[in-house]
């Protein structure tokens, strides 16, 4: 009975340690490009909230807020397609695992179209696709 109690305590601690997050909208990613105060391949979190897209850098803490009404689109791509489309190179940094990119296109304060790119693993790719699907603009129009 005492052994069983210790195992239960350890399991609860392990669940916390491996980040069973209460917030299902929070996605842990690596910043690739687009934010000047964030280094390339630096860990951060992204989250779509009601009216803003929030990006948080981890240690030192910094938060970037992108109002939802400035976002043009979300695009999820595998690394070779991202490199070809955004960098005109057919390259991959594949070092034993595939990278998947989330590209957030938006209109800046200066009214310029820009983008921010993040990358993650196959685990995050499903969440990237959900963001893309849930935030698509309507393709309907009037003639």
Secondary structure in CASP SS format (residue, H / E / C, confidence):
PFRMAT SS
TARGET T0000
AUTHOR 0000-0000-0000
METHOD secondary structure of the structure
MODEL  1
X C 1.00
X H 1.00
X H 1.00
X H 1.00
X H 1.00
X H 1.00
X H 1.00
X H 1.00
X H 1.00
X H 1.00
X H 1.00
X H 1.00
X H 1.00
X H 1.00
X H 1.00
X H 1.00
X H 1.00
X C 1.00
X C 1.00
X C 1.00
X C 1.00
X C 1.00
X C 1.00
X C 1.00
X C 1.00
X C 1.00
X E 1.00
X E 1.00
X E 1.00
X E 1.00
X E 1.00
X E 1.00
X E 1.00
X C 1.00
X C 1.00
X C 1.00
X C 1.00
X C 1.00
X C 1.00
X C 1.00
X C 1.00
X E 1.00
X E 1.00
X E 1.00
X E 1.00
X E 1.00
X E 1.00
X E 1.00
X C 1.00
X C 1.00
X C 1.00
X E 1.00
X E 1.00
X E 1.00
X E 1.00
X E 1.00
X E 1.00
X C 1.00
X C 1.00
X C 1.00
X C 1.00
X E 1.00
X E 1.00
X E 1.00
X E 1.00
X E 1.00
X E 1.00
X H 1.00
X H 1.00
X H 1.00
X E 1.00
X E 1.00
X E 1.00
X E 1.00
X E 1.00
X E 1.00
X E 1.00
X E 1.00
X H 1.00
X H 1.00
X H 1.00
X H 1.00
X H 1.00
X H 1.00
X H 1.00
X H 1.00
X H 1.00
X C 1.00
X C 1.00
X C 1.00
X C 1.00
X C 1.00
X C 1.00
X C 1.00
X C 1.00
X C 1.00
X C 1.00
X C 1.00
X C 1.00
X E 1.00
X E 1.00
X E 1.00
X E 1.00
X E 1.00
X E 1.00
X E 1.00
X E 1.00
X C 1.00
X C 1.00
X C 1.00
X C 1.00
X C 1.00
X E 1.00
X E 1.00
X E 1.00
X E 1.00
X E 1.00
X E 1.00
X E 1.00
X E 1.00
X C 1.00
X H 1.00
X H 1.00
X H 1.00
X H 1.00
X H 1.00
X H 1.00
X H 1.00
X H 1.00
X H 1.00
X H 1.00
X H 1.00
X H 1.00
X H 1.00
X C 1.00
X C 1.00
X C 1.00
X C 1.00
X C 1.00
X C 1.00
X C 1.00
X C 1.00
X C 1.00
END
